[in-house]
């Protein structure tokens, strides 16, 4: 039997530790039959190295931030995982096992910070910069922490749920003589 325990076809909703599915000692749930690993922030990088080297997840395909400010009562977490305002979600792919794995890590509102995964998977570079830019989730040790989508002088993080919805006035040019309008 592999490091995975439990029934691979039924959703796991938590329950006693002896009955719950785990991977590398952390709880696993399911979303649309895909395994979802819940890793604490303090075990973030060590677990990612193990997933890459021992579990053969060779490719990081996505990394994104989530702000649960307006949805604190979500029920998709195992009972022993403390829900926080922010979450970082990583999608991994094992080409050798033809399998996907989602990894979710909770981050507090006061300090949404994780170590960078750039050394584990270089593909994390732009994805971490995007999460930092739009959500304010910082990745310690990232080689280029500059903003990637918003101007450097932009204040705030536009995908945070408490970010004010604003508008930027559109500047139109007056029609030039001799040019048809509406084209």
For each residue, the residues with C-beta under 8 A, 3 or more apart:
1: 4 5
2:
3: 22 23 24 55
4: 1 8 21 22 23 28 35
5: 1 21 22
6: 12 19 20 21 22 28
7: 10 12 21
8: 4 21
9: 33
10: 7 30
11: 29 30
12: 6 7 20 21 27 28 29 30 78
13: 29 78
14: 20 27 29 78 79 80
15: 19 20 79
16: 19 20
17: 20 80
18:
19: 6 15 16
20: 6 12 14 15 16 17 27 28 78
21: 4 5 6 7 8 12 27 28 29 35
22: 3 4 5 6 25 26 27 28
23: 3 4 26 28 35 37 55 101
24: 3 37 47 50 51 54 55
25: 22
26: 22 23 37 38 39 40 43 47
27: 12 14 20 21 22 37 38 78 80 81
28: 4 6 12 20 21 22 23 35 36 37 38
29: 11 12 13 14 21 35 36 38 76 77 78
30: 10 11 12 33 34 35 36
31: 34 36 76 102
32:
33: 9 30
34: 30 31 100 101 102
35: 4 21 23 28 29 30 100 101 102
36: 28 29 30 31 101 102 103 104
37: 23 24 26 27 28 47 51 101 102 103 104
38: 26 27 28 29 77 78 81 103 104 105 106
39: 26 43 44 47 103 104 105
40: 26 43 44 105 106
41: 44 105 106 107 114
42:
43: 26 39 40 46 47
44: 39 40 41 47 48 105 114 115
45: 48 49 115 117 120
46: 43 49 50
47: 24 26 37 39 43 44 50 51 103
48: 44 45 51 52 90 103 117 120 121
49: 45 46 52 53 120
50: 24 46 47 53 54 55
51: 24 37 47 48 54 55 57 92 101 103
52: 48 49 55 56 57 58 120 121
53: 49 50 56
54: 24 50 51
55: 3 23 24 50 51 52 94 101
56: 52 53 94 96 97
57: 51 52 92 93 94 99 101
58: 52 93 94 95 96
59: 92 93 94 95 121 123
60: 63 90 91 92 93 117 120 121 123 124 127
61: 91 92 93 100 123
62: 89 90 91 127
63: 60 88 89 90 91 117 124 127 128 131
64: 88 89 127 130 131
65: 86 87 88 89 112 131 134 135 137 159
66: 86 87 88 89 135
67: 85 86 135 159 160 161
68: 71 72 74 83 84 85 86 87
69: 72 85 109 160 161 162
70: 161
71: 68 74
72: 68 69 83 85
73:
74: 68 71 77 83
75:
76: 29 31
77: 29 38 74 81 83 104 106
78: 12 13 14 20 27 29 38 81
79: 14 15
80: 14 17 27
81: 27 38 77 78 106
82: 106
83: 68 72 74 77 106
84: 68 87 106 107 108 109
85: 67 68 69 72 107 108 109 112
86: 65 66 67 68 106 107 108 109 112 135 137
87: 65 66 68 84 104 105 106 107
88: 63 64 65 66 104 105 107 114 131 137
89: 62 63 64 65 66 102 103 104 105
90: 48 60 62 63 102 103 104 105 117
91: 60 61 62 63 100 101 102 103
92: 51 57 59 60 61 100 101 102 103
93: 57 58 59 60 61 99 100 101
94: 55 56 57 58 59 97 98 99 100 101
95: 58 59 98
96: 56 58
97: 56 94
98: 94 95
99: 57 93 94
100: 34 35 61 91 92 93 94
101: 23 34 35 36 37 51 55 57 91 92 93 94
102: 31 34 35 36 37 89 90 91 92
103: 36 37 38 39 47 48 51 89 90 91 92
104: 36 37 38 39 77 87 88 89 90
105: 38 39 40 41 44 87 88 89 90 114
106: 38 40 41 77 81 82 83 84 86 87
107: 41 84 85 86 87 88 111 112 113 114 137
108: 84 85 86 111 112
109: 69 84 85 86 112
110:
111: 107 108
112: 65 85 86 107 108 109 135 136 137 138
113: 107 137 138 139 140
114: 41 44 88 105 107 137 138 139 140
115: 44 45 139 140 141
116: 119 124 128 139 140 141 142 143
117: 45 48 60 63 90 120 121 124 128 139
118: 121 122 124 125 128 139 141 142 143
119: 116 141
120: 45 48 49 52 60 117 124
121: 48 52 59 60 117 118 124
122: 118 125
123: 59 60 61 127
124: 60 63 116 117 118 120 121 127 128 139
125: 118 122 128 129 142 143 144
126: 129 130 148
127: 60 62 63 64 123 124 130 131
128: 63 116 117 118 124 125 131 132 139 142
129: 125 126 132 133 142 144 145 146 147 148
130: 64 126 127 133 134 148 149
131: 63 64 65 88 127 128 134 135 137 139
132: 128 129 135 136 137 138 139 142 145 147
133: 129 130 147 148 149 150 157
134: 65 130 131 149 150 157 158 159
135: 65 66 67 86 112 131 132 157 159 160
136: 112 132 156 157 160
137: 65 86 88 107 112 113 114 131 132
138: 112 113 114 132 145
139: 113 114 115 116 117 118 124 128 131 132 142 145
140: 113 114 115 116
141: 115 116 118 119
142: 116 118 125 128 129 132 139 145
143: 116 118 125
144: 125 129
145: 129 132 138 139 142
146: 129 152
147: 129 132 133 150 151 152 154
148: 126 129 130 133
149: 130 133 134
150: 133 134 147 154 158
151: 147 154
152: 146 147
153:
154: 147 150 151
155:
156: 136 160 163
157: 133 134 135 136 160 163
158: 134 150 163
159: 65 67 134 135 163
160: 67 69 135 136 156 157 163
161: 67 69 70
162: 69
163: 156 157 158 159 160
164:
165:
166:
167:
168:
169:
170:
171:
172:
173: 176
174:
175: 179 181
176: 173 179
177:
178:
179: 175 176
180: 183
181: 175
182:
183: 180
